[in-house]
Amino acid sequence: MNKFCKFFFAAAYLALSFTSCSSDDGAKPEDPEAGSEFAIWTQLGSWPNTSYYILGVNNLNEGAVKLEGNGIDVTTKLNNSVITRAGYYYFYNTAEGRFGKYQLVNGAVSTVREVPLTNLASLAGHTWIDDNTLVIIGANAAASAINYSIIKVNDLDITNGTVSGLPDRPDGHKYRVGGDIQYKDGKLFFSIAYQNTSDYQLYPRFNTLAVSYPAFSVTRVSTDTRTAGVGNTSGYFATSFVDEKGDMYFLTSWNGVWKDDGTSSPKNIYRIKAGSDELDASYLLDVQAELGHEAAAGLFMNLGNGKAIIKYQEAPGNSNTKFGYAILNLTTGKELRKLTEIPSGASGERNVYVENGKAYIAVLSGQGTDYIWIYDSNTDKVTKGLQIQGGYTSFSRIDKLQ
């Protein structure tokens, strides 16, 4: 990515303040003097040859920004599986066995603190107990157990352990743990599946666990045979939430093969009601049946007032390259509508940011000029927001920094 190097020296003295070029259609450029409120993650290349650049912007509703001359290269320190809160990024680097706390300062990634961590083979999911207590979970190296780390983020004091009381695995299977973890009613909730170690086919059942905190002992197991998937098994995605009523919803978006004929497990949405520690037997939202499209791998977010946004694939299977967005009524489990005003396009793992009932959606058009599209769930209107230009291959995520 040598063509970008000259831009980072110019950006180095800026504390997340970026100079934007004016657009051809007269869109107002970003104020170069103001500190950035949002970070738009852009990706160049494809795995494993991937680079990540962050664009800092002050407003997602209007203006224009270009990657050229503005992007901060964070590739050597971070990737898009970061966890963000209160202006800090937290990142589990499994390759180097460390967990770190970082800030974006003066146009670069600044390390606040790093500590050794090798407890998880990879980070499957995370949730916050309070502003200072982060819980991350994942399988051990052999996928024969599920481990956890409790992290006090003020000083990165870490307590490691293993979840006890897991349901037994069928012979020849390993655990897959979902990234759908949430903390509600004083307990942790997440899902597990079983994967065959020889042909990687899923056992035709999944389990949702209620786990005591801080003891990390399984107190209840709910099972269902209508899917074998779990919430996506990477930290990149958003597949679960607890709504204003205290009800938990989650999408089984990691759906490996579960039938001998090669078909993949359905992507369903489940609910655990407030005050309950088991699946709501009366609730199932089959995304394919409801939308007529397969759910994308891992974007299901709460909009408030009983609504959620979900990303879906325009074409089935792993060859799909374009995505659409739909609004769901959580109470009824029905589609309200598809956001047809937003052009179908490519996207990244977490290319949607939600705040105050609005969804800010970064869509890659492939035409050189892209936009943040804004859906307001209160008015049911879609508007065009910030204009983005640059040479990137996807939008990985949108974060609020302030």
Number of C-alpha atoms within 10 A of each C-alpha: 8 6 7 16 13 11 17 18 13 14 20 16 13 20 17 29 25 28 23 22 19 15 17 7 8 9 16 16 19 25 18 17 12 15 17 21 17 21 21 22 26 26 24 17 14 10 8 6 7 12 20 23 23 27 24 31 29 22 15 25 16 17 22 28 29 22 23 18 21 28 28 28 24 18 15 9 14 19 19 22 22 18 18 16 15 9 14 17 22 22 22 26 20 16 9 10 14 15 19 21 22 20 16 20 15 15 24 20 18 14 14 13 14 16 14 14 17 18 23 25 18 20 25 24 28 23 19 16 18 10 11 13 16 19 22 22 29 28 24 18 14 10 19 14 19 23 23 22 21 20 19 16 18 11 13 19 12 18 12 16 16 20 17 16 14 19 12 11 16 12 9 10 21 22 24 26 31 31 34 32 27 22 22 21 13 12 20 22 25 22 25 25 24 26 24 17 14 8 9 14 20 26 22 18 17 23 24 25 26 25 24 19 13 11 12 18 18 19 14 17 19 15 16 13 12 15 24 30 34 29 31 28 25 21 24 23 26 24 28 26 23 19 20 12 11 15 16 24 23 27 31 29 29 25 21 20 20 22 13 8 7 10 12 19 23 23 27 24 21 22 23 21 19 15 11 14 21 17 22 14 11 7 16 15 19 21 23 16 12 13 19 12 17 23 27 25 25 28 24 29 25 26 22 19 15 15 20 24 26 22 24 25 24 19 13 14 11 9 8 12 14 18 23 23 25 17 24 24 15 22 11 12 18 15 19 15 13 17 17 11 14 21 15 18 17 20 23 23 20 24 25 27 19 21 12 10 17 21 22 25 25 31 26 26 16 13 7 11 16 20 24 23 22 23 24 17 19 13 9 11 12 18 13 18 21 23 23 22 19 16 15 18 18 23 26 25 25 24 22 19 21 13
